[in-house]
Amino acid sequence: MDQSKLSKIEAVLEQAIDDGIFAGANALVYKDGEEQYYAQAGYADIENGVPIARDTIFRLYSMTKPITAVAAMILMQEGVLNLNEPVSKYLPGFKNQQVAALDGREPVHAEVRIVDLLRMTSGLIYEREEFDVGRQVGAVFSELEARRHTDKAMNTQDVANRLGQCDLMFQPGSHWRYGTSADVMAAVIEIASGQKYSEFLSDTILKPLGMNDTGFYVPKEKQSRLAKTYRETGNGLILDTNPFLGISIGMENPPAFESGGAGLVSTIDDYMRFARMLNDSGKCGSGNGHRGRSNDHKMCNDHRGRNGNDNNICNDSNIYNGGNENNDYHSNDYNDSTIYNGGNKNNDSRGNDYHRSNRSNGYNDHHHKKRNNHDDRGSLDGVRILSQKAVDYLTTPQVDEARAQEMIDSWNGSLDGFSYGNFMRILVNPGKATFMGSKGEYGWDGALGCYFLNSPEDNLSFVLNIQRKDSGTIDTTMRIRNIIFSAI
């Protein structure tokens, strides 16, 4: 890639910081399995003068969703989940649902299926005060917050079942609407796998990929690396400490509710390893991201990197795995209901342990050794997470043109040319997009400005981390995208 063009990324970041758009950010570009560019600018903590660093920890918010989608693909490829199954098979709160109608409510014509969750066609929405359905959802998150620090804290399954008892915005499958589907998907994964969601992610994705700084909370010894969250007031940035979508801003303790739609924190190198696992083909880098590159690589030794010292990279893979031992995630308010696990009638929501056959160690066995060809999508550094067919399904548009247009309209046109599927945008018509890109590119963003894309055609991956409330894909992100694609 043209380094003279990529070097303009840092200037774009600096200008945005000078303009008060956000406090700080870092950006990372990989192509053909090799790091091409890294930049950082601004502050992780303005008040205490802490600059953004390569190991700064960011709240992903909705960039959690693609990881949840991969978790679902793992269970699908193992034959544990059938995406055509009704969600009520796993979560009794989804039985006998009602749909909001002009003259009140009406029963669902067909139950919400797992595939409806992954496509955001379930009828589940986020909190919106202008709709009765949105107010019902808001009441669930208010209850979650009120019970957070009690011995009756709502766990992942509790929240999902309560969301299922809210009215749906529309008949399942009939429209596209962004909402809490990924949170419900996490609960389905818990029940289908028999594991707490954080444990499942740790065993199947995070540990195998060496994503040691990714999880649902930030332990005390890493708190100094967690970026602060800011919001724009019209008169500059101010610190924001309000919980959002059931997630504590401080991230100090293992949460009972592990949000599959918004709950993870991560670093730029951790998320890049996830992105590369899905995208890398052909020439593959060695080792663990920038840490595996040769010692003469300047980016590992200059002020933007880690000073060549990786001793502060946490190798304690258990720090994000447990959750609060005092919170029994298996408990919920539906103990008198019959729950089905993978087709087996079972009154214990934990199901059976058939999935556990060496899963925690299995990512070093013969199932996950790198394939001897030039397409290693679904694997990284010899560790296979998904089959190539599963990656194909994950990254293929899943909604029709009408549903895709509903997504585009709800994003104020910034997703022109894109379709949707498995919690990600997918570029189907680059000529309609308002920025450069290649057909088949996919990714997602987060409410605080984190953003990632994979472009299979270019074997390109890009991750950007920002922490400003109500961001999503901002002007700065689009400018950086254009620089990156022009540098190919």
N, C-alpha and C positions, 0 to 999 in steps of 0.2 A: 504494500500500500504506500501511497505517496505521503511521506512523513511531513513534508512541508505543508501539505493541506491539513493533515491531522493535527498539526501543532496549533491550528487556529481554534481548536476546541477549548483550550485553556483560556484564550482571550474571550471567547463567548461566555464562559463561566464567570470570569472576572467581571465582565461588563454587567452581567445579570446581578451579581452581588453588589456592585457599585450602584446599580439602579434600585436596590432594595427588594429585588424579586424573591430572593431566598438568602439564607445565612451562609450556606456552604454546600459543596457538592463534590462528588468524585465520579469519574467516568472511565470505563475500561473497554477496549476494543480487541477482539481476537479475530484472526482470519486463518483458515487452513491449519487450525490447531495451535497457532502461535500467537503470543501477545504482540500486538501492533502498537498500542498506545495506551498510556495511562496518564490521567491528569487529576489534580485535586486543587481546590480553591476554597477560601473562606473559612468559616468557623463551624465547628460542631457545637460549641457552647460560647455564645457571644459574651455572656455575663462574666465568665471566668477566663476568657481569652484562649480557649482550647481550639486549635485548628483542626480542620478535617485531616484525617490520616488514612492510609490505605486500610488499616484495620478498624476504622470507625464502624460501629454497629448501627444499623438503620432499621426502623420499623417498616416492614414491607407493605403492610395493609394488603390491598388487593393483589399484589404480586405474590401473595400466598396462594392464590387460586390455581395458577398453573402447577404448583407442587401438589396440590390436592387432586388435580386432574391426573397427574402421573400416578399418584397413589391408587386412584380408581382403575387406571389402565393396568397396574400390576395385578390387582385382583381379577380384572377381566381376563388377562392373558393366562392366569392360573386356573381359570374356570370357576372361580369363587363367586364372582358377580356376573349376572346377565343384565345388561343395561336396559332390557325391556321389562324387567321386573318392576312391580309397583313399590314405591317407597314404603307403603304401609306394611309390606312383608317384614320390614326391619323396624319400623317406627310406628307404634300404634296410634300416635297422635295424628297420623295421616289417614286414618280410617274415617269414612263418612264426612269428607270435607265439603265445605260450602264455598260458593263463588259469589262475589259481589255482583249485583245486578241492578238495573235502573229502578226496579220496583222492590228492592230489598236483597234477598239472597236466593240462590238456587243450588241444588246439589250438583256435584261434578258429573259431567257426562262420562268421563273416563278418569281413572286415578292418575295421579302424578307418578311418572315412571322415573327411574334413575337417569335415563337419557335426557329427560326434561330438565333435571337439575343441571347436567353438564352443558346443556344448550341455553340455559336461562329462559326456557319456555314453560317453566313450572307454574307460574302465577304468583310465586313468592316475590315480595318486594322488600325494599328497605323502608325505614321509617320516613313517613311523609305526613305532615300535619294536615295537608289539604284533602287527604283521603281518609275515609274511615278505616280502610284496610291498613294504611300506613300508620294510623294512630294505634291500631291493635298491635302492630309490630313494635311500635315505640313503647308500648306498655310492657312487652316482653323484655326489652332491653333495660327498661327502668327497673323491673323486678330483678333482673340479673345484677344490676348495679347495687340495688338495695341489699341483696343477699350476699354480695361478694365476700365480705369480711366476717361472715357468720358461719356457724357449723352446718348451715343449710344452703351453702353456695350452690348455685345451679351449674351442673356439669354440661358437657357437650351434648349428651343425649337429652337431658332435661330441656335445654334450650331448643333443640330441634323438634322435640315433641310439642312444646308450647307454640313454636312457629307453625307447626302443622295444624294446630287448633285455630289459628287465625284464618279469616276468610282469604281466599285466593283473589287476586286482582282480575283474573280471567280464566276461562276454561283451559286446563293444561294442554299445551301444544299449540294453542291458537294464536299466541302473540309472543313477542320477545320483550322481556323487562328485566333490568338489572336488579338483583336482590340477594336474598340470603341463601340461595341454593347451595353454595359451596359450604356454608356452615352445616347445612343438613347433610350434604355429601360426606363430611367428616364423621358425622354420627353413624351414617350407614356403614362407613369403612370400619369404625370401631366394632360394630356388632357383627359384621360379616367376617372380620379378621379375628375377633376375640381379644383384641388388644386395645389399650388406650391409644388415642390417635397419635399422641407424641411418640409413644413407643413404636407404633407401626412405622411412622415416618423415619424414626431413628434406625430401625432395623433394615428397612428396605431402600431408603434413599440417602439419608444424612450421613450415617456412619460409612456405608459403602463408598460414597463420593468424597469423604473427608471434609464434610461441611460442618466443622467443629464449632463454628460460631453462629450456627443457625438453630433456632428453637423458639419456644413460646415464652421464655423469660430470659432475663440477663442476671446472672448471679453476682453477688457482691463484688467479687474480684474482677469483674468485667464492667461494672457500672460506669467507671470513668471513661470507657470507650463508647458509651451509648450517646448518640447525638441528641441534642435537645430539639423539641418541636416548636416551630414558630408559626404565627399567623399574621397575615397582612391586615392592617387596620385602615389604610388610606393615609396614615401618617407614619409609615414605617412598620417594621416587624416587632412583634411583642411575643414573649414566651407564652406558649400554650400548654396548660397542664390538665386540661379536661379529658376525662376518659371518653372514648369514642368507639361505637359499635361493640360495647362490652369489653373493651381492652384498656387496661391501665396504661397510662402514658409512661409511668416509671418502670414498668416491666420488672419489678423487683422480685416477685414471687411466682412459683409455678401456679398457673391459673387452673381453676376447676373447669372452666369453659375454654376449650382449645379451638379457637375459631379457624375453620378450614377456609374461610373467605378473607381473613384479615389479620390473623393472630401472630404470624412469625416475624422474628427479627433475623437479620443476616448481615454479612459484609459483602463488599463488591467481589472479592475473590471467591467466596462461598457460592454466591448466586451465579457467577460466571461458570463455575464447575457444573452446576445444574444445567445451565444453558448449553454448554459445550457437550454434555452427555447426550442431549437431544439432537444436536446439530453436527458435531464433528464428523467429517468423512474425509477420505483421502489421507493426506499427511497429518499425522497426529503428533501433538506435543508430548513431552515426557514429563513424568513427575507430577507435582501438584501445582498446576497453574504457574504463576510467576516464580514460585519457589523451586520449580523443577528446571528452570531455565539456566543456561550456563552462567558462570560467575562474572563473565565479562559483559553481561547485559546491563546497560547503564540504568535501566528503569528500576532494577532491584537495589541500586546503590546510591541513587541521588535523593534529593530532599523530598521527592514525591513518593518514594517507595517506603521501604521498611528498614533502611540503613543496612541492608544485607543481613539483618539479624532476625531470625524467625523463632528465637527462643520464647518470645512472648505470644506465639500462636498457641492457643490452648489445645492441648492434646487430650484433655479430659472429656472423652466423648459421652460421659454420663451426665454432664451438668444440665442438659436440657431434656433428659430422657424420662425422668421419673414422674414429675408432677408432684402435687401435694399428697403425701401418703395419708393425710387425714381426710381427704376427700375421696369417697368411694365412687369412682366414675361409673360404676355399673348400676348404681342405684338411680331410680327415677320414680315418678309418681304413678307408674303404670304397672305396678307389680301384679295386679290382678288380670293383666292382659296376656294373651298368648303371643309370643314373639317367634318369628321363624328365622332361623339362621341357615342360609344357603340351602333352603329347601327342607331342612330338618326341623321338625317341631321341637321346640325347646323353650322351657319357661325361664331359663337363665340367659339374660341378655348377653352374657359373655360368650355364649355358644361353646363350641368345642375347640380343641387345640390342634385340629388337623393341619392348620396352616403353619404350625410351629416347627415342622420338620426341618430342623437345622437352618431356619430362615436367618437367625441372628448370625450364623457363621457361614451361611450358604453363599455369600457373595465373594467367597474366596475359592469356591469349588468349580467343578467343570462347567456348571451352567453359565458361568459369567465370564469365562475366558474370551478374550477378544477374537472375533471372527477373522479368518485369514482372507479378507478381501478388502476392497477400498471403500467400503461403506460401513462405518462403525457407529451409525446413529443408534442411540439407545445405550451406548457404553462409553466409558472413559477410563483411560489408563488400565485397560484389561478387565474392568469391572462392568458387567452388563446389568443394567437396571430394567430395560424394556427390550422386547424383540423389535426388529425393524418394522414388522407389520403393525405392532402396537404404536410405534412412533408415527407410521403412516396414518393410522386411524386418528391418533391424537391431533395431528396437524392438518387434517382435511376439513374443509368447511362442512358444517353440520346442519345449517338452517337454510331455508329457501330464500329467494330474493326478497319476498315481502318482509320476512322476519329480519333479514339483514338490514333492510331499509329502516325498520323500526329502531335498530341499534344505532345506525348512522344518524338518524334524526335526534335520538336522545343524547348524542355526543356533539350536538351542534355542528355537524358537518366535518369534524376533525378526523373522522374515520371513513370519509368518502373512499370508495373503492375496496372496502374491506367486507368480509363476511365474518362469521363467528362459529365457534365450536369448541367444546371442552375447555371452557373458561378462558378462551383466548381469541383475539382478533386474528384474522387471516387475510392477507392481501390477495384479492382475486382479480382486480383490475387496476394496475398501477397507473394507467392513464387518467383515472378519475381521482386518484389520491392528490392531496395538496402538498406532498413532499416526495422526495425521491425514494424509490424502493424497488424491489423485485417481486415478481409474482411468486406466491407461496410463502412469503415472509410471514412470520407469526410472532406473537408475544402478548404482553399486557402491561399495565401500569398500576400504580397505587395512589391512594388518596393524598399521600404526602409528597408525591412527585417521583417516587422510584419508578423505573422504566426498564424494560428489556425487550430486545428483539433478536430473533434468529432468522437469517436469510439463507435457506438451504442452497439456493442457486449460486450464491456467492461464498458459501461456507463461512459465513460471517456471523459473529455474535457481538452484541453491544449491551452493556449494563450501565445505567446512570442512577445515582442515589442522591435524593434531596429529601429534606424534612420540613416542608411547609404545608400547612393544613389547606385542604380544598384545592389541591394542585392537579393531580392526574397528569395528562400530557399537556405540558405548557409550551409556550412559544420558544423558550430556550431549547427544549427537547427537540422540537422540529428543526431548528437551526442546526443543532449538532448532528441530527440524522443526515441532513443534506451534505454536511461536510464529510461525513463518513462515507456515504455512497459515492460522492464525487472523488474520493481518494482511492477507490478500487482500481 
